[in-house]
Amino acid sequence: MLQYKVVELSNVTEEAIEEALNEKVAEGWNFDGMQFAMRESSKRPSMAFLLFTREDEDA
């Protein structure tokens, strides 16, 4: 069975994204994608959502 993990980042910097990606991949998660939440008043994203999957070992 496939498991999903969503990591929400409110500090959207290169360093924060890199740290979250490296942490979850080291835990055995596979990076599946990234989505950004934008504000109308800014060109920078206000939030990022990192999506991961892995096979459930108990299934």
C-alpha positions in Angstrom: 0.0 0.0 0.0 1.3 3.5 -0.9 1.7 6.0 1.9 1.7 9.8 1.4 3.5 12.5 3.3 2.9 16.3 2.9 5.4 18.7 4.4 4.3 22.3 4.7 7.0 25.0 4.7 6.1 28.6 5.7 9.7 29.7 5.3 10.1 29.3 1.5 13.9 29.6 1.0 16.3 27.4 -1.0 17.9 26.3 2.3 14.6 25.3 3.9 13.4 23.4 0.9 16.8 21.6 0.6 16.8 20.7 4.3 13.2 19.3 4.2 13.9 17.3 1.0 17.1 15.8 2.3 15.5 14.9 5.7 12.5 13.1 4.2 14.5 11.3 1.5 16.9 10.1 4.2 13.9 8.7 6.1 13.0 6.6 3.0 10.4 8.9 1.4 10.4 9.4 -2.4 10.0 13.0 -3.6 6.8 13.3 -5.6 6.3 17.0 -6.2 6.1 20.5 -4.9 3.3 23.1 -4.9 3.5 26.8 -4.0 0.9 29.1 -2.4 1.2 32.6 -3.7 0.0 36.0 -2.4 -1.4 38.5 -4.8 0.8 41.3 -3.2 4.1 39.4 -3.6 6.0 37.6 -6.3 7.6 35.2 -3.7 5.6 32.2 -2.5 4.2 32.4 1.0 4.1 28.7 1.5 5.4 25.5 -0.1 4.0 22.0 0.1 6.5 19.1 -0.5 4.8 15.8 -1.5 6.4 12.4 -0.8 5.4 8.7 -1.2 6.7 5.4 0.0 5.5 1.8 0.1 4.0 0.8 3.5 6.3 -1.8 5.0 3.5 -3.2 7.2 1.2 -3.9 4.3 
